[in-house]
Amino acid sequence: MRPDELLARLRLPAIAAPMFLVSGPDLVVEACRGGVLGSFPALNQRTSEGFEAWLVEIEERLEAARAAGEAPAPYAVNLIVHKSNERVERDLEIAVAHKVPVIITSLGIRPEVIEAVHGYGGLVFHDVVQARHARKAADAGVDGLIAVSAGAGGHAGTLNPFALVDEIRGFYDGLVILAGAISTGAQIAAARLMGADLAYLGTRFIATEESLADPAYKQMILEAAAGDIVYTPEISGVPANFLKASLERNGLDGAGKPPETLDFGEREAKAWRDVWSAGQGVGAVRDAPGARALCERLAREYAQATERLRAGS
């Protein structure tokens, strides 16, 4: 699949971002049925066998939707390629066997991953927070760069999105996906206007019916504003944005000593299960609809925003 073919299969130029312990088959399928590229982290299943079972379920449900006359968007899987993830090789084998349309890689560049995915015609997108990381990924041959700017939920950068996208566009003509405080269709239109091909929405999809998030987590999202987000490396060793109320609930203030090493095993799962992440776009999240209904709303908002631009109002 070529990047232009992917864009043509989306109703809305957006990705429902893969969120640790939050994204599962229901959220992926309903986002895809809504015309948005749905995604999930392989590590959301505790075993590689469970990961493959999720792939089978997602593929069967999307095929059923196609048989019913729908045109669902493709889906993506996030692979953490950091050396502490002991499952990455096995999970990659499974993803290749199932020809997952898009692989999103995080925390490192692995040329063999890119080669394997390109071998069956898949696309590789890679998370970056600075232009120098983007150059390395571009040189390695990725098909898309996810510019994780200031205000994004989870592991996030500190650069203004205007600056980050502009720097990347100075040397890269592949797909650029913008992440950071995007919660509405109008903001998706703004991302496109500033040079991104796609918008990356995470926090907005936490508060959906299909999300695996704890109900109290969803409620905390609905009650929060941008000022309630704390940026700290304390939880996993990599700076990330978390809900202040969640940190306080766990006796943390975001200013403690970070872990000495990354560990994408049981420790990481426990940390993210107990401490809840969100981005600065949380203030625009005021309800928890079904994911498909949310995608339809975002598409309407996007169309209205682009029409306003055309009309000059």
C-alpha positions as CSV (number, residue, x, y, z in Angstrom):
1,M,0.0,0.0,0.0
2,R,1.3,3.4,-0.9
3,P,0.9,6.4,1.4
4,D,-1.6,8.1,-1.1
5,E,-3.6,4.9,-1.2
6,L,-3.9,5.0,2.6
7,L,-5.1,8.6,2.6
8,A,-7.7,7.7,0.0
9,R,-9.1,5.0,2.3
10,L,-9.7,7.4,5.2
11,R,-12.9,9.4,5.6
12,L,-11.0,11.8,7.9
13,P,-7.3,12.5,7.8
14,A,-6.8,11.2,11.3
15,I,-5.4,8.4,13.4
16,A,-6.9,7.1,16.7
17,A,-3.5,6.8,18.5
18,P,-2.4,3.6,20.1
19,M,-2.7,4.1,23.8
20,F,-1.1,1.8,26.4
21,L,-3.8,-0.2,28.3
22,V,-6.6,1.8,26.7
23,S,-6.8,0.8,23.0
24,G,-8.3,-2.6,22.2
25,P,-10.2,-4.4,19.4
26,D,-13.5,-2.6,20.0
27,L,-12.0,0.9,19.8
28,V,-9.9,-0.1,16.8
29,V,-12.8,-1.5,14.8
30,E,-15.2,1.3,15.6
31,A,-12.7,3.9,14.7
32,C,-12.0,2.2,11.4
33,R,-15.7,1.9,10.7
34,G,-15.9,5.7,11.3
35,G,-13.3,6.3,8.6
36,V,-10.3,6.9,10.9
37,L,-7.2,4.7,11.1
38,G,-7.6,2.8,14.4
39,S,-4.6,1.5,16.2
40,F,-3.4,-0.3,19.3
41,P,-0.1,-1.3,21.0
42,A,0.9,-4.9,20.7
43,L,1.8,-4.8,24.4
44,N,-1.8,-4.2,25.4
45,Q,-2.1,-8.0,25.2
46,R,0.0,-9.7,27.8
47,T,1.3,-12.3,25.4
48,S,2.2,-12.6,21.8
49,E,-0.4,-15.3,21.4
50,G,-3.0,-12.8,22.8
51,F,-1.7,-10.2,20.4
52,E,-2.3,-12.5,17.5
53,A,-5.8,-13.3,18.7
54,W,-6.6,-9.6,18.7
55,L,-5.4,-9.3,15.1
56,V,-7.6,-12.2,14.0
57,E,-10.6,-10.6,15.7
58,I,-10.0,-7.2,14.2
59,E,-9.5,-8.5,10.7
60,E,-12.6,-10.7,10.9
61,R,-14.8,-7.8,12.2
62,L,-13.5,-5.4,9.5
63,E,-14.0,-8.0,6.8
64,A,-17.6,-8.5,8.1
65,A,-18.1,-4.7,7.8
66,R,-16.8,-4.7,4.2
67,A,-19.1,-7.6,3.4
68,A,-22.0,-5.5,4.7
69,G,-21.2,-2.8,2.2
70,E,-19.1,-0.6,4.5
71,A,-15.6,0.8,3.6
72,P,-13.7,0.8,6.9
73,A,-10.3,2.4,7.2
74,P,-7.2,0.3,7.6
75,Y,-5.7,-0.3,11.1
76,A,-2.3,-0.1,12.7
77,V,-0.3,-1.7,15.4
78,N,2.3,0.0,17.6
79,L,5.5,-1.8,18.3
80,I,7.8,-0.6,21.1
81,V,11.2,-1.4,19.6
82,H,13.2,-0.4,22.7
83,K,15.6,-3.2,23.8
84,S,13.7,-3.7,27.0
85,N,10.7,-5.0,25.1
86,E,11.6,-8.7,24.9
87,R,8.6,-9.5,22.7
88,V,9.4,-7.2,19.7
89,E,10.9,-9.9,17.4
90,R,8.0,-12.3,18.0
91,D,5.3,-9.6,17.7
92,L,6.9,-8.4,14.5
93,E,6.8,-12.0,13.1
94,I,3.1,-12.1,13.8
95,A,2.4,-8.7,12.4
96,V,4.2,-9.7,9.2
97,A,2.3,-12.9,8.9
98,H,-1.0,-10.9,9.2
99,K,0.3,-8.2,6.9
100,V,-0.8,-5.4,9.3
101,P,-1.4,-2.4,7.0
102,V,0.6,0.1,9.2
103,I,3.2,-0.4,11.9
104,I,3.9,2.4,14.3
105,T,7.3,2.2,15.9
106,S,8.3,3.9,19.1
107,L,11.5,4.4,21.2
108,G,14.1,3.6,18.6
109,I,14.8,2.8,15.0
110,R,15.1,-0.8,13.9
111,P,16.0,-1.1,10.2
112,E,15.0,-4.8,10.2
113,V,11.5,-3.8,11.3
114,I,11.2,-1.4,8.4
115,E,12.5,-3.9,5.9
116,A,10.1,-6.6,7.1
117,V,7.1,-4.4,6.9
118,H,8.0,-3.1,3.5
119,G,8.5,-6.7,2.4
120,Y,4.8,-7.3,2.4
121,G,3.8,-3.8,1.3
122,G,3.0,-2.3,4.7
123,L,3.8,1.2,5.9
124,V,5.9,2.2,8.8
125,F,5.3,5.4,10.8
126,H,7.7,6.5,13.6
127,D,7.3,8.7,16.6
128,V,9.7,11.6,16.8
129,V,9.9,14.6,19.2
130,Q,12.7,16.5,17.6
131,A,14.0,17.2,14.0
132,R,17.2,15.2,14.6
133,H,15.2,12.1,15.5
134,A,13.1,12.8,12.4
135,R,16.2,12.9,10.2
136,K,17.4,9.5,11.5
137,A,14.0,7.9,10.9
138,A,13.7,9.5,7.4
139,D,17.2,8.2,6.5
140,A,16.1,4.7,7.7
141,G,13.2,4.8,5.2
142,V,10.1,5.2,7.2
143,D,6.9,6.1,5.3
144,G,5.6,8.6,7.9
145,L,6.9,10.7,10.8
146,I,4.6,11.3,13.8
147,A,5.6,14.7,15.1
148,V,4.8,14.4,18.8
149,S,4.7,18.0,19.9
150,A,4.2,19.8,23.2
151,G,0.9,18.9,24.9
152,A,0.6,15.4,23.6
153,G,-0.6,12.7,25.9
154,G,1.8,10.0,27.0
155,H,5.4,10.2,26.0
156,A,5.6,13.7,24.5
157,G,8.1,16.3,23.2
158,T,8.4,20.0,24.2
159,L,8.5,21.7,20.8
160,N,5.7,23.9,19.5
161,P,3.9,22.1,16.7
162,F,4.4,24.9,14.2
163,A,8.2,24.7,14.7
164,L,8.4,20.9,14.7
165,V,6.3,20.4,11.6
166,D,8.0,23.2,9.7
167,E,11.5,21.8,10.5
168,I,10.5,18.3,9.4
169,R,8.9,19.6,6.2
170,G,12.2,21.3,5.4
171,F,13.8,17.9,4.6
172,Y,11.1,15.3,4.5
173,D,8.4,14.8,1.8
174,G,6.8,11.7,3.2
175,L,3.7,11.6,5.4
176,V,3.8,13.9,8.5
177,I,1.3,13.1,11.3
178,L,0.9,15.7,14.0
179,A,0.3,14.8,17.6
180,G,-0.4,17.2,20.5
181,A,-3.6,18.6,22.0
182,I,-5.8,17.7,19.0
183,S,-9.4,16.9,20.0
184,T,-11.7,18.4,17.4
185,G,-12.4,18.4,13.7
186,A,-11.4,22.0,13.4
187,Q,-8.0,21.2,15.0
188,I,-7.5,18.4,12.5
189,A,-8.1,21.0,9.7
190,A,-5.6,23.3,11.4
191,A,-3.0,20.5,11.4
192,R,-3.6,19.9,7.7
193,L,-3.3,23.7,7.0
194,M,0.1,23.9,8.8
195,G,1.6,21.1,6.7
196,A,0.7,17.8,8.3
197,D,-1.0,15.0,6.3
198,L,-2.8,13.4,9.2
199,A,-3.7,14.3,12.8
200,Y,-3.0,11.9,15.7
201,L,-5.7,11.9,18.4
202,G,-5.2,10.0,21.7
203,T,-6.8,11.8,24.6
204,R,-10.1,12.4,22.8
205,F,-10.5,8.6,22.3
206,I,-9.8,7.7,25.9
207,A,-13.3,9.0,26.7
208,T,-15.2,6.7,24.4
209,E,-17.5,3.8,25.1
210,E,-15.1,1.3,23.6
211,S,-12.0,2.5,25.4
212,L,-10.5,0.0,27.9
213,A,-9.9,2.9,30.3
214,D,-11.3,2.6,33.9
215,P,-14.6,4.5,34.2
216,A,-12.9,6.7,36.8
217,Y,-10.2,7.5,34.3
218,K,-12.8,8.6,31.7
219,Q,-14.5,10.8,34.3
220,M,-11.2,12.4,35.3
221,I,-10.7,13.2,31.6
222,L,-14.1,14.8,31.4
223,E,-13.4,17.0,34.5
224,A,-9.9,18.1,33.5
225,A,-8.5,21.1,31.7
226,A,-5.2,21.9,30.1
227,G,-3.8,23.3,33.4
228,D,-4.4,19.8,35.0
229,I,-1.7,18.1,33.0
230,V,1.7,17.5,34.4
231,Y,4.8,16.8,32.3
232,T,7.2,14.5,34.1
233,P,9.7,11.6,33.6
234,E,8.9,10.2,37.1
235,I,6.6,7.4,36.0
236,S,8.6,5.6,33.3
237,G,11.9,7.4,32.9
238,V,10.8,9.2,29.7
239,P,9.0,12.6,30.0
240,A,5.3,12.2,29.6
241,N,2.0,14.0,30.3
242,F,-0.2,12.8,33.1
243,L,-3.4,14.0,34.9
244,K,-2.5,15.9,38.0
245,A,-5.4,14.4,39.9
246,S,-4.1,10.9,39.1
247,L,-0.6,11.7,40.3
248,E,-2.0,13.1,43.5
249,R,-4.2,10.0,44.0
250,N,-1.0,7.9,43.9
251,G,0.9,10.2,46.3
252,L,3.0,11.7,43.5
253,D,3.7,15.3,42.5
254,G,5.5,14.8,39.2
255,A,8.8,16.1,40.7
256,G,10.3,12.8,42.1
257,K,13.2,10.8,40.9
258,P,12.6,8.9,37.6
259,P,13.3,5.2,37.2
260,E,17.0,4.5,36.4
261,T,16.1,2.3,33.4
262,L,13.3,1.9,31.0
263,D,11.4,-1.4,31.4
264,F,8.5,-2.2,29.0
265,G,7.5,-5.2,31.0
266,E,5.5,-5.6,34.2
267,R,6.8,-2.5,35.9
268,E,5.7,-0.3,33.0
269,A,2.3,-1.9,32.9
270,K,1.8,-1.3,36.6
271,A,2.9,2.3,36.4
272,W,0.6,3.2,33.6
273,R,-2.3,1.2,35.1
274,D,-2.1,3.2,38.3
275,V,-1.2,6.6,36.9
276,W,-3.3,8.0,34.1
277,S,-2.1,10.0,31.1
278,A,-3.7,12.7,29.1
279,G,-2.7,15.5,26.8
280,Q,-3.4,19.2,27.0
281,G,-6.3,18.9,24.6
282,V,-8.3,17.4,27.5
283,G,-10.3,20.5,28.0
284,A,-12.1,20.0,24.7
285,V,-13.3,16.5,25.8
286,R,-16.7,16.9,27.3
287,D,-18.5,13.6,26.7
288,A,-17.8,9.9,26.1
289,P,-19.6,8.8,22.9
290,G,-19.1,5.7,20.9
291,A,-15.9,5.8,18.8
292,R,-17.8,5.6,15.5
293,A,-20.1,8.4,16.5
294,L,-17.2,10.4,17.6
295,C,-15.5,9.9,14.2
296,E,-18.6,11.0,12.4
297,R,-18.7,14.2,14.6
298,L,-15.1,14.9,13.9
299,A,-15.7,14.5,10.2
300,R,-18.6,17.0,10.3
301,E,-16.5,19.5,12.3
302,Y,-13.6,19.0,9.9
303,A,-15.9,19.7,6.9
304,Q,-17.3,22.8,8.6
305,A,-13.9,24.1,9.4
306,T,-12.6,23.6,5.8
307,E,-15.7,25.3,4.4
308,R,-15.1,28.3,6.7
309,L,-11.6,28.5,5.3
310,R,-12.8,28.4,1.7
311,A,-15.4,31.1,2.5
312,G,-12.8,33.3,4.2
313,S,-14.8,33.5,7.5
